[in-house]
């Protein structure tokens, strides 16, 4: 079941990048009781995204692009975010 934070992340990333592949994976259950676990069940995520916008960009540039697209979610409502961004055919 997709929670409201996960759904918002998916919507923001689709709008920003029109990805050919997108997976927003909720990793929160494996971090229950650890630092940053706010009890919401939506504190730790992995984003796997493939979009043409990442072509020719470094790993750091891609991560910054994703973080910008997510606005205040990382650091506010999301404690930890792993980003795997690539261009098609990589």
C-alpha positions in Angstrom: 0.0 0.0 0.0 1.3 3.4 -1.0 1.3 6.0 1.8 0.8 9.8 1.2 4.5 10.7 1.3 5.4 8.0 -1.2 2.5 9.0 -3.5 3.6 12.7 -3.3 7.2 11.7 -4.1 6.0 9.7 -7.2 3.9 12.6 -8.4 6.7 15.1 -8.0 9.2 12.9 -9.8 6.8 12.1 -12.7 6.0 15.8 -13.2 9.7 16.8 -13.1 11.3 14.1 -15.2 8.6 12.1 -17.2 10.7 9.0 -16.3 10.6 5.8 -18.5 11.0 3.9 -15.2 10.3 5.0 -11.6 10.3 3.0 -8.4 9.8 4.7 -5.0 10.5 2.0 -2.5 9.6 2.5 1.2 12.4 1.1 3.3 11.0 2.4 6.6 10.1 -1.0 8.1 13.8 -2.1 8.1 14.7 1.1 10.0 12.0 0.9 12.7 13.3 2.1 16.0 16.5 3.6 14.5 17.4 7.3 14.3 15.0 9.2 12.1 12.1 6.8 12.5 9.2 9.1 13.3 6.7 6.3 13.6 4.9 7.3 10.4 6.1 4.3 8.4 7.3 6.8 5.7 10.8 8.0 6.8 13.2 6.0 4.7 13.0 5.6 0.9 15.0 4.4 -2.1 14.2 6.1 -5.5 15.2 4.3 -8.7 14.5 6.6 -11.6 15.4 6.4 -15.3 14.9 9.5 -17.4 16.3 11.3 -20.4 17.0 14.4 -18.2 19.9 12.6 -16.6 21.8 12.0 -19.8 25.3 13.5 -19.6 24.9 14.4 -15.9 27.2 13.2 -13.1 25.9 11.1 -10.2 26.0 14.2 -8.0 24.1 16.4 -10.5 21.5 13.7 -10.8 21.0 13.4 -7.0 20.7 17.2 -6.8 18.1 17.2 -9.5 16.0 14.6 -7.7 16.4 16.4 -4.4 15.3 19.7 -6.0 12.3 18.0 -7.6 11.3 16.7 -4.2 11.4 20.1 -2.6 11.2 20.1 1.2 10.4 16.3 1.5 14.1 15.3 2.1 15.1 16.5 5.5 11.6 17.5 6.5 9.2 14.5 6.2 11.8 12.0 4.8 14.7 11.2 7.0 16.8 9.1 4.6 16.7 8.9 0.8 18.8 6.7 -1.4 18.8 7.8 -5.1 19.7 5.6 -8.1 19.2 7.9 -11.1 20.2 7.0 -14.6 19.6 7.9 -18.2 17.9 5.4 -20.6 20.2 2.7 -22.0 22.8 3.1 -19.2 
